[in-house]
Amino acid sequence: MKGQTQSISFDGREIRLTTGRYAPQAGGSVMIECGDTSVLVTATRSSGREGIDFLPLICDYEERLYAAGRIPGSFMRREGRPPERATLISRLIDRPMRPLFPSWLRDDLQVVATCMSLDERVPADVLAVTGASLATLMAGIPFNGPMAAVRVGLLGDDFVLNPSYREIERGDLDLIVAGTPDGVVMVEAGANQLPEQDVIEAIDFGYEAVCELIKAQQSILKDAGIEQVIPSTPEQDSTLPTYLEKNCTKAIGEVLKQFEQTKGERDDKLDAIRTSTAETIQGLKENDPVRAAVNANGKALANHFKALTKKLMRQQIVKDGKRVDGRALDEVRPISAAAGVLPKRVHGSGLFQRGLTQVLSTATLGTPSDAQEMDDLNPNTEKTYLHHYNFPPYSVGETRPMRSPGRREIGHGVLAERAIIPVLPAKDTFPYVVRVVSEVLSSNGSTSMGSVCGSTLALMDAGVPLKSPVSGAAMGLIKEGDEVRILTDIQGIEDFLGDMDFKVAGTDKGITALQMDMKMTGLAVNTVADAVNQARPARLHILEKMMEAIDTPRQGLSPHAPRLLSFRIDPELIGTVIGPGGRTIKGITERTNTKIDIEDSGIVTIASHDGAAAEEAQKIIEGLTRKVNEGEVFTGSITRIIPIGAFVEILPGKEGMIHISQLSEARVEKVEDVVKVGDEVTVRVREIDNRGRINLTLRGVPQNGEEAAPEPAPTPVAPLT
């Protein structure tokens, strides 16, 4: 069980790759470690199933709370449904891996990454991506790798390779770059409105480190005597593709050149061509090889027809510079935007449409107690901004059962969340928890960026004081040999026929989020840079259209939104506000009908639908926490009377007692002879005893406009001799 370990050092950090020691029955396995973070990654292949016409790849990231020395908080005390971050890391592994497998592979493939130990200084996600590549190579699966991934942070003016969680939080950039020897294959990023050039330099910086990890994998394979299985396309029967190319090319080409038609009209015409072709083929002789090829595989005709359509579309773009809807390569589809489309019971709403893609976003304001608690390995245990994305079947004119959100929905929601977070106001100025829900009403490409735009409109309509509005656009790419064409604002069919889906979101100042996925084995960094730069004028154009709907956040909140007051008290006085067994704070909430949250740092947040009630609660808490000094004079009401004195509320929520002997200069037989409950009196703080009790006096204190009694002259004393 010794295995083989190879270490790679770069940028002051060491990554260790151990093979041949763990999971001996898996096709391939590697333990990849950095610091005290350890991730076991396995890759397994099994025989393909009948009728499968796609690559059945499953990538799973498994979190075990023992990795952080914790026991799960669920009733069963074991891990259950994967948390959101685990789902996102599963996607992070899948996205750079999938395009590197040959398109003809139909065997079941599964990559499982299990976080066995977590060092808070070293995130596990990029390690899992790199480990997935090596495990696949060790398993002897056909794979256009090696592939590796690194994270790049920006602290000040310096790029940091594989930063810690704290460095990510403090930095202006969180970028993940995955690449192969052929170039960049995936980019994932969140940024604090960074200029395009800074992001491009970060991608280039990260790809250099990726190349070092690729060399390490090649070295391990060489030392282990394992030859990489390079995919080679098996020979396929060209009878049917040749027939379709000869008989359908002209008809398909004519349809693709009718730029004025809608998506539905184009799809109907293409379906009609395919149906007519199918009827013609069935009219051929029974022994005809074309008819035999179609009858042997029920999906063959549809698949080859799609492939031919895709080929012709790409040729039209590369040769003629024309897209299927007649747009220029850098042209954005028609845009419409509206804010406040729903009644104000919805705190904020925005409708954004680009071509046939339509997204309705809503914003809901909540109190600090509405923050989401995250039960996972990430040190950040709370989310105060939630972005949820829904993709119902009617958005693409289909019917299917509606289930809980899948990986795609979760991923698109978090992408939009990442785009918006950098422009949200600071917690101390806007203490609300915010939830945005993006409902995709119609989909024809780039719904994730549509949700960014719609959500910006909704947040501004809700009165959230965003630092800057955010827009987004999806970029595509066609590469034929040395010919490269970058497409702005791709629609659904261009996503299908293209080689890249590159989503770019940001403000007029810079980028806030990136997500790039490839269908190729790699893309040069300079081409990625061209796509980033081409996205900027598109983003600004979209932003201009959005500002026509609403250019600044609403001044007032919805009448149905909670009102929050936030202020700070001395953390040592939190116990005073809460009181024994919580009686004090419970009394305040019942008296004012408010909701009160107190953080350990002393930040108090009061929530109420009645602004006056919230202010009353604030006055009470400020009164409870205000330090009272001897000699201070207060005016307050008598709240209760006992035989030995009377209590006065000198500050909201804070009482002091006037002893019966301090009610008057003369002797007082009964307290009620001088004061009654409800009387307003002016008192002086006589003393504060060692138990913190406030003792008051009326003696010598003018009441109701009376002049103060003259201070007695001090008794003269003889001078010191």
C-alpha positions in Angstrom: 0.0 0.0 0.0 2.9 2.3 -0.4 1.9 3.7 -3.8 3.7 6.4 -5.7 3.7 10.1 -4.7 4.9 13.0 -6.7 5.1 16.6 -5.4 4.8 19.8 -7.4 5.7 23.1 -6.0 4.7 26.4 -7.4 4.1 29.8 -5.9 5.2 28.6 -2.5 2.6 25.8 -2.4 3.1 22.1 -2.7 0.6 19.7 -4.4 1.0 16.0 -3.8 -0.3 13.3 -6.1 -0.5 9.7 -4.8 -1.4 6.8 -7.1 -1.6 3.1 -6.6 -2.5 3.2 -2.9 -6.2 3.8 -2.6 -9.3 2.3 -4.1 -7.6 -0.6 -6.0 -10.8 -1.8 -7.7 -11.6 1.5 -9.2 -10.4 1.9 -12.8 -8.1 4.7 -11.7 -7.6 6.6 -8.5 -5.5 9.4 -7.1 -5.2 11.1 -3.7 -4.5 14.7 -4.4 -3.4 16.9 -1.4 -2.3 20.4 -0.6 -1.7 21.5 2.9 -4.1 19.4 5.0 -6.7 19.2 2.3 -7.0 15.6 0.8 -9.3 14.6 -2.0 -9.7 11.0 -3.2 -10.7 11.0 -6.9 -11.7 7.8 -8.7 -12.6 7.1 -12.4 -14.5 4.0 -13.4 -15.7 2.7 -16.7 -18.4 0.1 -17.4 -20.0 -1.4 -20.5 -22.4 0.8 -22.4 -26.2 0.3 -22.3 -28.4 -0.5 -25.2 -29.9 2.5 -27.0 -27.6 5.2 -25.6 -26.7 7.9 -28.2 -24.8 10.2 -25.8 -21.8 10.2 -23.5 -23.2 8.8 -20.1 -20.7 10.6 -17.9 -21.5 11.2 -14.2 -19.3 13.4 -12.0 -19.9 13.5 -8.3 -18.3 15.5 -5.5 -18.9 14.0 -2.1 -18.4 16.0 1.1 -17.9 14.2 4.4 -18.1 16.4 7.5 -15.5 14.3 9.2 -13.1 16.1 6.9 -13.5 19.2 9.1 -13.9 17.3 12.3 -17.6 17.8 12.5 -20.7 15.6 13.0 -23.7 16.2 10.7 -26.4 18.3 12.3 -29.3 16.3 10.7 -31.6 14.1 12.6 -29.9 11.0 11.2 -26.4 12.4 12.0 -25.2 11.4 8.6 -24.8 13.1 5.2 -27.9 13.2 3.1 -28.7 15.3 0.1 -25.6 17.0 -1.3 -25.5 20.7 -0.2 -25.5 23.4 -2.9 -21.7 23.9 -2.9 -21.1 20.2 -3.4 -23.5 20.2 -6.4 -21.6 23.2 -7.9 -18.2 21.4 -7.5 -19.7 18.4 -9.2 -20.5 20.7 -12.1 -17.0 22.2 -11.9 -15.5 18.8 -12.5 -17.9 17.8 -15.2 -17.6 20.9 -17.4 -13.9 20.7 -18.3 -13.9 16.9 -18.4 -16.9 16.3 -20.7 -15.5 17.9 -23.9 -12.3 15.9 -23.6 -13.9 12.5 -24.1 -14.5 11.3 -27.6 -18.0 12.0 -29.0 -18.4 8.4 -30.0 -17.8 6.9 -26.5 -21.0 5.3 -25.1 -19.6 3.4 -22.1 -20.8 4.5 -18.6 -18.2 6.7 -17.0 -18.2 7.9 -13.4 -15.8 10.2 -11.7 -16.2 10.4 -7.9 -14.2 13.0 -5.8 -14.5 12.6 -2.0 -13.1 15.3 0.3 -11.4 13.3 3.0 -9.8 16.2 4.9 -10.2 19.9 4.6 -7.7 22.6 5.4 -9.4 26.0 5.7 -6.4 27.5 3.9 -6.9 25.2 0.8 -10.2 24.8 -1.0 -10.8 21.3 -2.4 -12.6 22.1 -5.6 -9.7 22.8 -8.0 -7.8 19.8 -6.5 -10.8 17.6 -7.4 -10.8 18.8 -11.0 -7.1 18.1 -11.5 -7.5 14.7 -9.7 -10.3 13.8 -12.1 -8.0 14.1 -15.0 -5.2 11.9 -13.6 -7.7 9.3 -12.3 -9.2 9.0 -15.8 -5.8 8.7 -17.4 -4.8 6.0 -14.9 -8.0 4.1 -15.8 -7.0 3.9 -19.4 -10.2 5.6 -20.6 -9.9 7.4 -24.0 -9.3 11.0 -23.0 -7.9 14.1 -24.7 -6.0 15.2 -21.6 -4.2 15.7 -19.3 -6.3 18.5 -17.9 -5.7 20.5 -14.7 -7.3 23.5 -12.9 -6.0 26.2 -10.6 -7.6 29.1 -8.8 -6.3 32.7 -9.1 -7.0 35.4 -6.6 -6.1 39.1 -6.7 -4.9 40.8 -3.5 -4.0 44.4 -4.1 -2.0 44.4 -7.4 -0.7 40.8 -7.1 -2.2 37.6 -8.4 -2.2 34.7 -5.9 -2.3 31.1 -7.0 -4.7 28.8 -5.1 -5.6 31.4 -2.4 -7.0 30.4 0.9 -10.7 31.0 1.8 -9.8 34.2 3.7 -7.7 35.5 0.8 -10.6 34.8 -1.6 -12.9 36.7 0.7 -10.5 39.7 0.9 -9.5 39.7 -2.7 -11.1 41.3 -5.8 -11.1 38.2 -7.9 -12.0 34.5 -7.6 -11.0 32.8 -10.9 -10.8 29.2 -11.7 -9.0 28.2 -15.0 -8.9 24.7 -16.4 -6.9 23.8 -19.4 -5.2 21.2 -21.5 -2.1 21.2 -23.7 -4.3 22.7 -26.4 -5.4 25.7 -24.3 -8.1 26.9 -21.9 -11.1 24.6 -21.6 -13.1 26.2 -18.8 -13.2 29.5 -16.9 -15.3 30.3 -13.8 -14.9 33.7 -12.1 -16.4 36.2 -9.7 -14.8 39.7 -9.7 -15.3 43.0 -8.0 -15.9 45.1 -11.2 -12.5 44.4 -12.6 -11.4 45.8 -16.0 -11.3 43.3 -18.9 -7.5 43.5 -19.1 -7.0 42.5 -15.5 -9.2 39.4 -16.0 -7.4 38.4 -19.2 -4.0 38.7 -17.4 -5.4 36.5 -14.6 -6.5 33.8 -17.1 -3.1 33.8 -18.7 -1.4 33.7 -15.2 -3.6 30.7 -14.3 -3.0 28.8 -17.5 0.8 28.9 -17.0 0.3 27.1 -13.6 -2.1 24.7 -15.3 0.7 23.7 -17.7 2.9 22.8 -14.8 0.2 20.4 -13.4 -0.2 18.9 -16.8 3.5 18.1 -17.0 3.3 16.5 -13.6 0.5 14.2 -14.7 2.5 13.2 -17.8 5.5 12.4 -15.6 3.4 10.2 -13.2 2.0 8.3 -16.2 5.5 7.8 -17.6 6.9 6.6 -14.2 4.0 4.2 -13.8 4.5 2.8 -17.3 1.0 3.8 -18.3 0.4 4.9 -21.9 -2.3 7.5 -22.4 -5.2 6.2 -24.6 -5.5 8.8 -27.3 -9.0 8.8 -28.8 -9.3 7.9 -32.4 -12.6 8.2 -34.3 -13.8 4.7 -35.3 -14.8 4.2 -38.9 -18.4 4.9 -39.5 -20.8 4.0 -42.3 -21.0 7.1 -44.5 -23.9 5.8 -46.5 -26.6 7.8 -44.8 -24.6 11.0 -44.2 -23.6 11.0 -47.9 -27.2 10.6 -49.0 -28.4 13.4 -46.7 -25.7 15.7 -47.9 -26.5 15.1 -51.5 -30.3 15.3 -51.2 -30.9 17.8 -48.3 -28.1 20.3 -48.4 -29.8 22.7 -50.8 -33.2 22.6 -49.0 -31.6 23.1 -45.6 -29.4 25.9 -46.9 -32.5 27.7 -48.3 -34.2 27.6 -44.9 -31.2 28.9 -43.1 -31.0 31.9 -45.5 -34.5 33.0 -44.6 -33.4 35.4 -41.9 -36.8 37.0 -41.3 -38.5 33.8 -40.1 -39.0 33.0 -36.5 -37.4 30.2 -34.5 -40.7 28.2 -34.7 -41.1 28.7 -38.4 -37.5 27.6 -39.1 -37.9 24.5 -36.9 -41.1 23.6 -38.7 -39.5 23.9 -42.1 -36.5 21.8 -41.1 -38.8 19.2 -39.6 -40.8 19.1 -42.8 -37.6 18.5 -44.8 -36.6 15.7 -42.5 -40.1 14.1 -42.6 -40.1 14.3 -46.4 -36.6 12.7 -46.5 -37.7 9.9 -44.2 -40.7 9.2 -46.5 -38.5 9.2 -49.5 -36.0 6.8 -47.9 -38.8 4.4 -46.9 -39.9 4.4 -50.6 -36.5 3.0 -51.6 -36.0 -0.7 -52.3 -35.9 -2.9 -49.2 -32.3 -3.9 -49.8 -31.1 -0.3 -50.4 -28.2 0.5 -48.0 -29.7 3.9 -47.1 -33.0 2.4 -46.1 -31.2 -0.4 -44.2 -29.1 2.1 -42.3 -32.2 4.1 -41.2 -34.2 0.9 -40.2 -31.2 -0.5 -38.3 -31.1 2.5 -36.0 -34.3 4.5 -35.3 -32.2 7.6 -34.2 -29.8 7.5 -37.1 -31.7 9.8 -39.5 -32.5 12.4 -36.8 -28.9 12.5 -35.6 -27.3 12.8 -39.1 -29.8 15.4 -40.1 -28.9 17.5 -37.1 -25.2 17.0 -37.9 -25.7 18.2 -41.4 -27.8 21.2 -40.3 -25.1 22.1 -37.8 -22.4 21.9 -40.5 -24.3 24.2 -42.9 -25.1 26.7 -40.2 -21.4 26.9 -39.3 -20.4 27.3 -42.9 -22.8 30.1 -43.3 -21.3 32.0 -40.3 -17.7 31.4 -41.3 -18.0 32.1 -45.1 -20.8 34.6 -45.2 -20.6 36.2 -41.8 -24.4 35.7 -41.4 -26.2 34.1 -38.6 -29.5 32.2 -38.8 -31.5 35.3 -37.8 -29.5 37.6 -40.2 -27.6 39.4 -37.4 -24.0 40.5 -37.8 -21.6 38.5 -35.6 -21.3 41.3 -33.0 -25.0 42.3 -33.0 -27.3 41.9 -30.0 -30.9 40.8 -30.4 -33.8 43.3 -29.8 -34.1 44.1 -26.2 -37.1 45.2 -24.0 -37.1 45.8 -20.3 -39.6 46.8 -17.6 -39.5 47.3 -13.8 -42.4 47.0 -11.4 -44.5 44.7 -13.5 -46.0 42.9 -10.5 -48.1 44.4 -7.7 -46.1 45.8 -4.7 -46.9 42.8 -2.6 -43.9 41.5 -4.5 -41.2 43.8 -3.1 -39.6 44.2 -6.5 -40.0 42.8 -10.0 -38.3 43.1 -13.4 -39.1 41.7 -16.8 -36.2 41.4 -19.3 -36.5 40.1 -22.9 -33.8 39.6 -25.5 -35.1 38.0 -28.7 -37.2 35.1 -27.6 -35.5 34.8 -24.2 -37.7 36.2 -21.5 -37.0 36.2 -17.8 -39.2 37.5 -15.0 -37.2 38.2 -11.8 -38.6 39.1 -8.3 -36.8 40.5 -5.3 -37.9 39.8 -1.7 -36.5 41.6 1.3 -36.1 39.7 4.5 -34.7 40.1 8.0 -31.3 38.8 9.2 -33.0 35.7 10.6 -33.9 34.8 7.0 -30.3 34.2 6.1 -29.5 30.7 4.9 -27.5 28.5 7.1 -25.0 26.4 5.1 -24.3 22.9 6.5 -21.2 22.1 4.5 -17.4 22.2 4.6 -17.0 25.8 3.5 -16.0 28.1 6.4 -18.6 30.7 5.4 -21.7 29.3 7.1 -24.3 31.9 6.1 -25.7 33.4 2.9 -27.5 36.8 3.0 -28.1 37.0 -0.8 -30.0 34.1 -2.4 -30.5 33.8 -6.1 -32.8 31.0 -7.4 -33.3 30.1 -11.1 -36.3 28.2 -12.4 -36.6 26.7 -15.9 -40.1 25.4 -16.4 -40.9 23.2 -19.4 -43.3 25.7 -21.0 -40.3 28.0 -21.6 -39.3 25.8 -24.5 -42.7 24.7 -25.5 -42.4 21.3 -23.9 -44.2 19.2 -21.4 -42.4 17.2 -18.6 -42.9 16.5 -14.9 -41.7 19.3 -12.7 -39.3 18.2 -10.0 -36.9 19.8 -7.6 -34.2 22.0 -9.2 -31.4 20.1 -11.0 -27.7 20.8 -11.3 -28.2 23.2 -14.2 -30.8 25.3 -12.3 -28.6 25.5 -9.3 -25.6 26.4 -11.4 -27.3 29.2 -13.3 -28.7 30.6 -10.1 -25.3 30.8 -8.5 -23.8 32.4 -11.6 -26.3 35.2 -11.4 -25.7 35.4 -7.7 -22.0 35.8 -8.3 -22.6 38.5 -10.8 -24.8 40.6 -8.4 -23.0 40.2 -5.1 -20.1 42.7 -5.9 -22.7 45.6 -6.3 -24.8 44.9 -3.3 -24.8 47.5 -0.5 -22.8 47.0 2.7 -24.6 45.1 5.5 -24.3 48.0 7.9 -26.1 50.4 5.5 -28.7 47.9 4.2 -29.1 45.0 6.6 -31.7 43.1 4.6 -31.4 39.5 3.5 -32.3 39.5 -0.1 -33.8 36.7 -2.2 -34.1 36.9 -6.0 -36.0 34.3 -8.0 -35.7 34.3 -11.8 -38.5 32.6 -13.7 -37.5 31.7 -17.2 -40.8 32.4 -19.2 -39.3 31.8 -22.6 -35.9 30.3 -23.6 -33.9 30.8 -26.7 -30.3 31.0 -25.4 -28.6 33.0 -22.6 -31.2 32.7 -20.0 -28.6 32.9 -17.2 -27.5 36.3 -18.4 -31.2 37.2 -18.9 -31.7 36.4 -15.2 -28.8 38.7 -14.3 -30.4 41.6 -16.2 -33.9 40.9 -14.9 -32.6 40.6 -11.4 -30.9 44.0 -11.6 -34.2 45.5 -12.6 -36.1 43.7 -9.8 -33.5 44.8 -7.1 -33.7 48.4 -8.2 -37.5 48.3 -8.2 -37.3 46.9 -4.7 -35.3 49.9 -3.6 -32.0 48.1 -3.0 -29.2 50.7 -3.4 -27.0 48.9 -5.8 -23.5 50.3 -6.3 -24.0 49.9 -10.1 -26.5 48.1 -12.3 -25.3 44.8 -13.9 -25.9 43.3 -17.3 -24.7 40.2 -19.0 -24.2 38.6 -22.4 -23.4 35.2 -23.7 -20.6 34.9 -26.3 -20.2 32.0 -28.8 -17.5 30.8 -31.1 -17.1 28.9 -34.3 -13.7 27.4 -35.2 -13.1 25.7 -38.5 -9.4 25.0 -39.0 -7.6 28.4 -38.6 -10.8 30.3 -39.1 -12.3 31.7 -35.8 -15.6 33.6 -35.5 -16.8 35.0 -32.2 -20.5 35.5 -31.8 -22.2 38.1 -29.6 -25.4 37.2 -27.7 -25.9 33.6 -28.9 -29.3 32.1 -29.2 -30.2 28.5 -28.5 -29.4 27.1 -32.0 -26.0 28.8 -31.9 -25.2 27.3 -28.6 -26.0 23.9 -30.2 -23.9 24.4 -33.3 -21.0 26.4 -31.6 -17.8 25.5 -29.9 -18.1 27.8 -26.9 -20.6 29.2 -24.4 -18.9 32.2 -22.7 -21.1 34.2 -20.3 -19.8 37.6 -19.2 -21.6 39.8 -16.7 -20.5 43.2 -15.3 -21.1 46.9 -14.8 -20.0 49.8 -16.9 -16.8 49.8 -14.7 -15.8 46.1 -15.2 -16.6 42.4 -14.9 -18.4 40.8 -12.0 -18.8 37.2 -13.2 -17.5 34.9 -16.0 -18.4 31.4 -17.0 -16.8 29.7 -20.1 -17.5 26.2 -21.3 -16.0 24.5 -24.3 -16.9 21.8 -26.8 -13.3 21.7 -27.9 -10.1 20.4 -26.3 -8.8 23.8 -25.7 -8.7 27.4 -26.8 -5.8 29.8 -27.0 -5.7 32.5 -24.3 -5.6 35.3 -26.9 -8.9 34.0 -28.4 -10.4 34.0 -24.9 -9.2 37.6 -24.6 -10.9 38.6 -27.9 -14.2 37.1 -26.6 -13.9 39.0 -23.3 -13.3 42.3 -25.1 -16.0 41.8 -27.6 -18.5 41.2 -24.8 -18.0 44.7 -23.3 -19.8 46.8 -26.0 -22.7 44.2 -25.9 -22.9 44.5 -22.1 -23.0 48.3 -22.3 -25.7 48.3 -25.0 -27.8 46.0 -22.9 -27.2 48.1 -19.8 -28.4 51.2 -21.7 -31.7 49.5 -22.7 -32.2 48.5 -19.0 -31.6 52.0 -17.8 -34.5 53.2 -20.0 -36.8 51.1 -17.8 -35.3 52.2 -14.5 -32.1 54.2 -14.0 -31.9 54.5 -10.3 -33.1 52.4 -7.3 -36.5 53.4 -6.0 -36.4 55.7 -3.1 -39.0 54.0 -1.0 -39.6 50.3 -0.3 -42.7 48.4 -1.0 -45.3 49.0 1.8 -45.3 45.2 2.3 -41.5 45.0 2.8 -40.2 44.9 6.4 -38.6 48.0 7.8 -35.2 47.5 9.2 -33.3 49.6 11.6 -29.7 48.7 12.3 -27.4 50.1 14.9 -24.5 49.0 17.1 -24.4 48.6 20.9 -21.5 47.6 23.2 -21.2 43.8 22.9 -20.8 43.6 26.7 -24.4 45.0 27.1 -26.0 42.3 24.9 -27.0 40.4 28.0 -28.7 43.5 29.4 -30.9 43.7 26.3 -31.7 40.0 26.3 -32.4 39.9 30.0 -32.7 36.8 32.3 -34.1 34.0 30.3 -34.8 36.4 27.4 -37.5 38.2 29.3 -36.3 41.7 28.5 -36.0 41.3 24.7 -39.3 39.3 24.6 -41.0 42.2 26.4 -39.7 44.7 23.9 -40.8 42.6 20.9 -44.3 42.1 22.4 -44.6 45.8 23.3 -43.6 47.1 19.9 -44.6 44.1 17.7 -41.2 44.0 16.1 -38.5 41.3 15.4 -35.1 41.9 16.9 -31.8 40.2 15.9 -28.6 40.8 17.8 -25.2 39.7 16.5 -22.2 38.8 18.7 -20.5 41.9 17.3 -23.2 44.1 18.9 -25.1 45.0 15.7 -28.8 45.1 16.5 -31.3 44.8 13.6 -35.0 45.6 14.2 -37.6 44.5 11.7 -41.1 45.8 11.5 -43.8 46.7 9.0 -44.4 49.8 11.1 -41.5 52.3 11.0 -42.7 54.1 14.2 -42.7 50.8 16.1 -39.2 50.0 14.9 -38.0 53.4 16.2 -39.7 52.8 19.5 -37.9 49.5 19.9 -34.6 51.2 19.0 -35.2 53.9 21.7 -35.9 51.2 24.3 -32.7 49.3 23.4 -30.6 52.5 23.3 -32.1 53.4 26.7 -31.2 50.0 28.1 -27.6 50.2 26.9 -27.1 53.9 27.7 -24.7 54.5 30.6 -26.2 56.6 33.3 -23.9 58.8 35.5 -24.4 60.3 38.9 -25.7 63.8 38.9 -27.5 63.5 35.5 -31.1 64.9 35.4 -33.9 63.1 33.6 -37.6 63.7 33.1 -39.7 60.5 33.2 -43.0 59.0 34.3 -43.8 57.2 37.5 -44.3 53.5 36.4 -45.1 51.9 39.8 -45.2 52.6 43.5 -44.1 50.4 46.4 -44.3 51.3 50.1 -40.6 52.5 50.3 -40.5 54.5 47.0 -41.5 55.0 43.4 -40.0 53.8 40.2 -39.4 56.2 37.3 -38.7 55.3 33.6 -35.8 57.7 33.0 -35.0 56.2 29.6 -37.0 53.9 27.4 -36.7 50.5 29.1 -34.5 51.8 32.0 -35.9 52.5 35.5 -34.6 54.1 38.6 -36.1 54.3 42.1 -36.8 57.3 44.3 -36.7 56.3 47.9 -39.5 57.7 50.1 -36.9 59.8 51.9 -35.9 61.4 48.6 -39.4 62.5 47.6 -39.4 65.8 49.5 -37.4 67.9 51.9 -40.1 67.3 54.4 -41.0 63.9 56.0 -43.3 61.8 53.8 -45.7 59.4 55.4 -47.0 57.7 52.2 -45.5 57.7 48.7 -48.9 58.4 47.2 -49.1 61.7 49.1 -46.4 63.1 46.8 -46.6 61.2 43.4 -49.0 58.9 41.6 -48.5 56.4 38.7 -48.3 58.3 35.5 -47.0 61.5 37.0 -44.2 63.1 35.0 -41.3 64.2 37.3 -37.8 65.5 36.9 -35.2 63.6 38.9 -31.5 63.6 39.5 -29.4 60.5 39.7 -28.2 60.4 43.3 -26.1 57.2 43.1 -25.6 54.0 41.3 -25.0 51.2 43.7 -22.6 48.2 43.3 -25.4 46.1 41.8 -26.0 48.7 39.1 -29.3 49.9 40.6 -30.1 53.6 39.9 -31.2 55.6 42.9 -32.9 58.9 42.2 -34.0 62.0 44.1 -36.5 64.7 43.8 -34.9 66.9 46.5 -33.5 70.1 45.1 -34.8 69.3 41.6 -37.2 71.9 40.1 -40.5 70.6 38.9 -42.8 72.0 36.2 -41.0 75.2 35.5 -40.0 75.8 39.2 -36.7 77.5 39.7 -34.0 75.4 41.4 -33.6 75.9 45.1 -30.4 77.8 45.9 -27.5 75.7 46.7 -26.7 75.9 50.4 -23.5 77.9 51.1 -20.6 75.8 52.1 -19.5 76.0 55.7 -16.4 78.2 55.9 -13.3 76.4 57.2 -10.2 77.8 58.6 -7.3 77.8 56.3 -4.5 75.3 56.7 -1.6 76.8 58.7 
